[in-house]
Amino acid sequence: MKLDILAIGVHPDDVELSCSGTLLHHIAMGKKIGLLDLTRGELGTRGSAAIRDKEAAAAAKLMGALVRDNLKMADGFFEYSKTNVLKVVKIIRRYQPEIVLANAIDDRHPDHGRAAKLTADACFLSGLLKIKTTDKRKQQKHWRPKAVYHYVQDYHLQPDFVVDISPYIEKKMELIMAYGSQFYNPKSKEPASPISSKAFLDSIKGKNAVFGRSLQVAYGEGFNCARPVGVTNLFDLI
């Protein structure tokens, strides 16, 4: 299956929190979307890997993503290594996405920046003919996405561009709440965490409102890119 966009997150829920409005917008445009989690988020204060597996599957279905894979790297301790880079290369070659969305270039959680570099490097290396990978015992063809964009996460990074997600903000919040073990639940008896309060959910909408203001729309999602963004005409920019 060839995808238009592959959204990669090191933890289940990274994608939902940071770029799901953008994905919903492109699904509405008829684009084929897939998701990849690098870890199962097993070090999270609340829930468990098994619970998060189920939540991630439910969120993908609710979003309308065509596939969701998990590479089961070690949460918190995965390494930037040849083995792990090639795992991502294999997924990129399997789905041949035109665009890859990846973790924030720099962020509060050390996994995020490390995953951003691993993903970006895998996208480049995936295009090298002499790197050999196999999928279902068949040699894969080399493939390099046309672009890699990094979504903004906890740190208030200045975005290089913003996507209007105003029509999708409530569905985005619904996708986030598919992770019931992680986010605000006044009936939960699990330990509190930095993301388990109602204030955290409010901050997500608030950040999207700030991004949206730059476009004079209600809500937006911000992205960074390593190279200049090209357009075919000035009217693509608003």
C-alpha positions in Angstrom: 0.0 0.0 0.0 1.4 3.4 -1.0 0.7 6.3 1.3 0.6 10.0 0.8 1.6 10.8 4.3 3.3 8.7 7.0 3.2 10.3 10.5 5.8 9.0 12.8 5.8 9.4 16.6 8.2 7.9 19.2 5.3 7.4 21.6 1.7 6.4 21.0 -0.3 9.7 21.2 2.5 12.0 19.9 0.9 12.2 16.5 -2.6 12.7 18.0 -1.4 15.5 20.2 0.7 17.4 17.7 -0.4 16.8 14.1 -3.7 14.9 14.0 -5.7 18.0 12.9 -3.4 18.2 9.8 -3.9 14.5 9.1 -7.7 14.8 9.4 -7.6 17.7 6.9 -5.6 15.6 4.4 -7.8 12.5 4.9 -10.8 14.8 4.1 -8.9 15.7 0.9 -8.8 12.0 0.0 -5.1 11.5 0.9 -3.9 8.1 2.2 -2.5 8.4 5.7 -0.5 5.9 7.8 0.9 6.0 11.3 4.1 4.6 12.9 5.0 4.5 16.6 8.6 3.8 17.4 7.8 2.6 21.0 4.8 1.3 23.0 5.2 4.1 25.6 5.8 1.6 28.3 7.5 4.1 30.6 4.4 6.4 30.9 3.3 7.2 34.4 -0.2 5.9 33.7 -1.5 2.8 31.9 0.7 0.1 30.4 2.1 -0.9 27.0 -0.8 -3.3 26.4 -3.4 -0.6 27.2 -1.7 1.9 25.0 -1.6 -0.6 22.1 -5.4 -0.8 22.3 -5.8 2.9 22.6 -3.5 3.5 19.6 -5.5 1.1 17.5 -8.8 2.8 18.4 -7.4 6.2 17.7 -6.1 5.1 14.3 -9.5 3.7 13.4 -11.3 6.9 14.6 -8.9 9.0 12.6 -9.3 7.0 9.4 -5.7 6.1 9.1 -5.1 3.1 6.8 -2.3 1.5 8.8 -0.6 1.8 12.2 2.6 0.0 12.9 4.8 -0.1 16.0 8.5 -0.9 16.0 8.7 -1.7 19.7 11.9 0.2 20.4 12.7 0.8 24.1 10.8 3.7 25.4 13.2 6.2 27.0 16.3 4.1 26.0 16.1 3.4 22.3 19.4 4.2 20.6 20.3 6.0 17.5 21.8 2.9 15.8 22.1 1.2 12.5 19.6 -1.4 13.5 16.9 1.1 14.5 17.5 3.4 11.5 17.1 0.4 9.2 13.8 -0.5 10.9 12.4 2.9 10.0 13.9 2.6 6.5 12.0 -0.7 6.0 8.7 1.0 6.9 9.4 3.9 4.6 10.2 1.6 1.7 7.1 -0.5 2.4 4.6 2.4 2.2 6.6 4.9 0.0 5.1 8.0 1.5 5.4 11.3 -0.3 5.6 13.2 3.0 6.8 12.1 6.4 5.8 13.9 9.6 8.2 13.4 12.5 8.8 14.4 16.2 9.9 17.9 17.2 13.5 18.7 16.4 14.1 19.8 20.0 11.8 19.1 23.0 11.3 18.6 26.7 11.3 14.8 26.4 14.7 13.6 25.2 13.1 10.8 23.1 11.5 13.4 20.8 14.6 15.1 19.5 16.4 11.8 19.2 13.5 10.3 17.3 13.4 13.4 15.0 16.9 12.8 13.9 16.5 9.1 13.5 13.4 9.6 11.4 14.9 12.3 9.2 18.1 10.3 8.6 16.1 7.2 7.8 14.2 9.1 5.2 17.4 10.1 3.5 19.1 6.7 3.8 15.9 5.0 2.4 16.7 6.6 -0.9 20.2 5.1 -1.2 20.2 2.2 -3.7 23.1 0.3 -2.1 21.3 0.0 1.3 19.5 -3.4 1.0 16.4 -4.3 3.0 13.8 -7.0 2.6 10.1 -7.2 3.4 8.3 -10.5 3.4 11.5 -12.0 2.0 11.4 -9.7 -1.0 14.1 -7.1 -1.6 12.6 -3.6 -1.2 13.0 -0.8 -3.7 14.8 2.4 -2.5 12.5 5.3 -1.8 13.0 8.8 -0.5 10.0 11.0 0.6 9.8 14.3 -1.0 9.7 16.1 2.3 10.1 15.6 6.1 8.3 18.0 8.4 8.7 18.1 12.2 5.6 18.9 14.2 5.9 21.2 17.3 5.4 19.5 20.6 6.0 20.8 24.2 8.6 23.5 23.6 7.3 26.7 22.0 9.3 26.4 18.8 8.7 29.1 16.1 7.0 27.2 13.3 8.2 27.5 9.7 4.6 27.0 8.5 1.2 26.5 10.0 -1.7 24.4 8.8 -5.3 25.6 9.4 -7.1 22.9 11.4 -10.1 24.9 12.5 -12.7 22.5 11.2 -11.0 19.5 12.9 -10.2 20.8 16.4 -13.0 18.9 18.2 -12.2 15.7 16.3 -8.6 16.2 17.3 -9.5 16.4 20.9 -11.6 13.3 20.6 -8.6 11.5 19.1 -6.4 12.6 22.1 -9.0 11.3 24.5 -8.9 7.9 22.8 -5.9 7.5 25.2 -8.1 7.4 28.3 -5.3 5.9 30.4 -3.1 9.0 29.8 -5.2 12.1 29.9 -7.7 13.8 32.1 -10.1 11.5 33.9 -11.3 12.7 37.3 -12.3 9.1 38.2 -8.8 7.7 37.6 -7.0 6.4 40.7 -3.6 6.3 39.0 -0.8 8.8 39.9 -1.1 12.3 38.5 1.3 13.1 35.6 2.2 16.3 33.7 -0.3 15.4 31.0 -3.2 14.0 33.1 -4.8 17.3 34.1 -7.6 19.2 32.4 -5.2 22.2 32.2 -3.0 20.1 29.9 -5.8 19.5 27.5 -6.7 23.2 27.6 -3.1 24.0 26.8 -3.3 21.9 23.6 -6.2 23.9 22.3 -4.6 27.1 23.5 -1.4 26.4 21.6 -3.4 25.5 18.5 -5.3 28.8 18.9 -2.0 30.7 19.1 -0.7 29.0 15.9 -4.1 29.8 14.2 -3.8 33.4 15.1 -0.8 33.8 12.8 -3.2 32.8 9.9 -6.1 34.7 11.3 -8.0 31.4 11.8 -9.3 29.7 14.9 -6.8 26.9 15.2 -3.6 25.7 13.6 -0.7 23.2 13.9 2.9 24.3 13.5 5.7 22.6 11.7 9.5 23.0 11.3 11.5 21.9 8.3 15.2 21.4 7.7 15.2 22.9 4.2 13.2 25.8 2.6 9.6 25.0 1.6 9.0 25.4 -2.2 5.8 26.6 -3.7 4.6 26.7 -7.3 3.0 30.1 -6.9 2.6 32.8 -4.3 -1.1 32.1 -3.8 -0.2 28.9 -2.1 0.9 31.1 0.8 -1.6 32.7 3.1 
